[in-house]
């Protein structure tokens, strides 16, 4: 049974799914395991990961839900650990300034095109609390299952002065800009 009072679920709205709350790991399961057994295994693993980071999470002043949400966006936006830490700091700067994050990955999540690269104006105009073009702040919940690398980026961002970034299509190189 899932312990809804566990540290892992602190701050999680009831209306948000378990996306982001399951560990992105590979497990062996018994042939007769139920779906509940498998989901609980993924949750227990994520709970162990989050509990190991409890002090770092508490130092941020963010809820676990907020950490997982930001980490999930970072997971979908950039590839390397170094870039994840840079983008985490950039996102915090935007959030603190009251800006919209304006991430294509959140729009892809809303319109159901997770493998796309580009968003259209109509995609970006979709009315959803997960649309970070339309609504400032964080999306309503995680848009993916974040890796420990993305979670750690949120907990230990690399300070920088950038406000913008883009990822090149060919190599995945991230280009940063102040303006």
C-alpha positions as CSV (number, residue, x, y, z in Angstrom):
1,X,0.0,0.0,0.0
2,X,1.1,3.5,-0.8
3,X,1.8,5.7,2.2
4,X,0.3,9.0,1.2
5,X,1.8,10.7,4.3
6,X,5.4,9.7,3.3
7,X,8.0,12.4,2.7
8,X,7.9,11.4,-1.0
9,X,4.3,12.6,-1.3
10,X,4.5,15.8,0.7
11,X,3.0,18.6,-1.4
12,X,1.6,16.3,-4.0
13,X,-1.8,17.4,-5.1
14,X,-4.4,14.6,-5.2
15,X,-5.3,15.6,-8.7
16,X,-1.8,14.8,-10.1
17,X,-0.8,11.4,-11.2
18,X,2.2,9.3,-10.1
19,X,4.2,10.5,-13.1
20,X,7.5,11.6,-11.7
21,X,7.0,9.6,-8.5
22,X,8.2,6.3,-9.9
23,X,11.9,5.5,-10.1
24,X,13.3,5.2,-13.6
25,X,14.9,1.9,-12.9
26,X,14.9,-1.7,-14.2
27,X,13.6,-4.3,-11.8
28,X,13.1,-8.0,-11.8
29,X,9.6,-9.0,-10.9
30,X,7.9,-12.4,-10.4
31,X,5.7,-13.7,-13.2
32,X,2.7,-13.6,-10.9
33,X,3.3,-10.0,-9.7
34,X,0.3,-7.8,-9.9
35,X,0.3,-4.3,-11.4
36,X,0.0,-3.0,-7.8
37,X,3.1,-5.0,-6.8
38,X,5.1,-3.5,-9.7
39,X,4.0,0.1,-9.1
40,X,4.7,-0.3,-5.4
41,X,8.2,-1.5,-6.2
42,X,8.9,1.6,-8.4
43,X,7.5,3.9,-5.7
44,X,9.5,2.2,-2.9
45,X,12.7,2.7,-4.9
46,X,11.8,6.4,-5.6
47,X,11.0,6.8,-1.9
48,X,14.4,5.5,-0.9
49,X,16.1,7.9,-3.4
50,X,14.1,10.9,-2.1
51,X,14.6,10.0,1.6
52,X,18.4,9.9,1.0
53,X,18.1,13.4,-0.3
54,X,15.7,14.7,2.4
55,X,18.1,17.2,4.0
56,X,19.1,18.7,0.6
57,X,15.4,18.9,-0.4
58,X,14.5,20.6,2.8
59,X,17.4,23.2,2.4
60,X,15.8,24.3,-0.9
61,X,12.5,25.3,0.7
62,X,10.7,23.4,-2.0
63,X,8.3,20.5,-1.6
64,X,9.2,17.1,-3.0
65,X,6.5,17.7,-5.6
66,X,8.1,21.0,-6.7
67,X,11.5,19.3,-6.9
68,X,10.2,16.4,-9.0
69,X,8.3,18.8,-11.2
70,X,11.3,21.1,-12.0
71,X,13.5,18.0,-12.4
72,X,11.1,16.4,-14.9
73,X,11.1,19.5,-17.1
74,X,14.9,19.6,-16.9
75,X,15.0,15.9,-17.8
76,X,13.1,16.6,-21.0
77,X,14.9,19.8,-21.9
78,X,18.7,19.0,-21.7
79,X,20.9,15.9,-21.7
80,X,24.1,16.3,-19.7
81,X,24.5,16.7,-16.0
82,X,26.4,19.9,-16.4
83,X,23.6,21.4,-18.6
84,X,20.9,20.2,-16.2
85,X,22.6,22.1,-13.3
86,X,23.0,25.3,-15.5
87,X,19.3,25.1,-16.6
88,X,18.1,24.5,-13.0
89,X,19.7,27.8,-12.0
90,X,18.3,29.5,-15.1
91,X,14.8,28.2,-14.3
92,X,15.0,29.3,-10.6
93,X,16.0,32.8,-11.9
94,X,12.9,32.9,-14.2
95,X,10.6,31.6,-11.4
96,X,11.9,34.1,-8.9
97,X,11.3,36.9,-11.5
98,X,7.7,35.7,-12.1
99,X,8.4,34.7,-15.6
100,X,6.8,31.9,-17.5
101,X,9.3,29.1,-18.0
102,X,8.3,28.7,-21.6
103,X,9.4,25.2,-22.1
104,X,8.5,23.3,-25.3
105,X,8.6,20.0,-23.3
106,X,5.7,21.0,-21.1
107,X,3.7,21.9,-24.2
108,X,4.5,18.6,-25.8
109,X,3.3,16.9,-22.6
110,X,0.0,18.8,-22.8
111,X,-0.7,18.2,-26.5
112,X,0.6,14.6,-26.5
113,X,3.6,15.0,-28.8
114,X,6.5,14.0,-26.5
115,X,8.8,13.0,-29.4
116,X,8.4,16.4,-31.2
117,X,11.0,19.1,-31.1
118,X,9.0,22.1,-32.3
119,X,5.7,23.6,-31.0
120,X,3.2,25.6,-33.0
121,X,1.5,28.8,-31.9
122,X,-1.7,26.8,-31.4
123,X,0.2,24.2,-29.3
124,X,1.6,27.0,-27.1
125,X,-1.9,28.5,-26.7
126,X,-3.4,25.3,-25.3
127,X,-5.2,26.0,-22.0
128,X,-3.6,23.7,-19.4
129,X,-1.9,24.2,-16.1
130,X,1.0,22.2,-17.6
131,X,1.5,24.8,-20.3
132,X,4.5,26.9,-19.2
133,X,4.1,29.3,-22.1
134,X,0.6,30.3,-20.9
135,X,1.0,30.1,-17.2
136,X,4.0,31.5,-15.1
137,X,5.5,29.2,-12.5
138,X,5.8,25.5,-12.5
139,X,3.5,23.1,-14.4
140,X,0.9,21.5,-12.2
141,X,3.0,18.4,-11.9
142,X,5.9,16.4,-13.4
143,X,5.9,15.9,-17.1
144,X,8.3,12.9,-17.1
145,X,10.1,10.6,-14.7
146,X,13.2,12.5,-13.7
147,X,16.5,10.8,-13.2
148,X,18.6,11.3,-10.1
149,X,20.9,13.5,-12.2
150,X,18.0,16.0,-12.9
151,X,16.9,15.8,-9.3
152,X,20.4,16.6,-8.1
153,X,20.6,19.5,-10.6
154,X,17.6,21.0,-8.8
155,X,19.2,20.5,-5.5
156,X,22.7,21.7,-6.5
157,X,22.3,24.1,-9.5
158,X,25.3,25.7,-11.1
159,X,25.1,29.5,-10.6
160,X,25.2,31.5,-13.8
161,X,23.8,34.7,-15.3
162,X,21.8,33.2,-18.2
163,X,18.1,33.7,-18.9
164,X,17.7,31.8,-22.1
165,X,18.9,28.6,-23.7
166,X,18.3,26.4,-26.7
167,X,19.4,22.9,-27.5
168,X,20.8,22.2,-31.0
169,X,19.0,19.5,-32.9
170,X,22.1,17.8,-34.3
171,X,24.4,17.4,-31.3
172,X,22.2,18.3,-28.4
173,X,24.7,21.1,-27.5
174,X,23.1,23.7,-25.2
175,X,23.6,27.4,-26.1
176,X,23.1,29.9,-23.4
177,X,22.3,33.6,-23.6
178,X,21.7,36.5,-21.2
179,X,19.4,38.3,-23.7
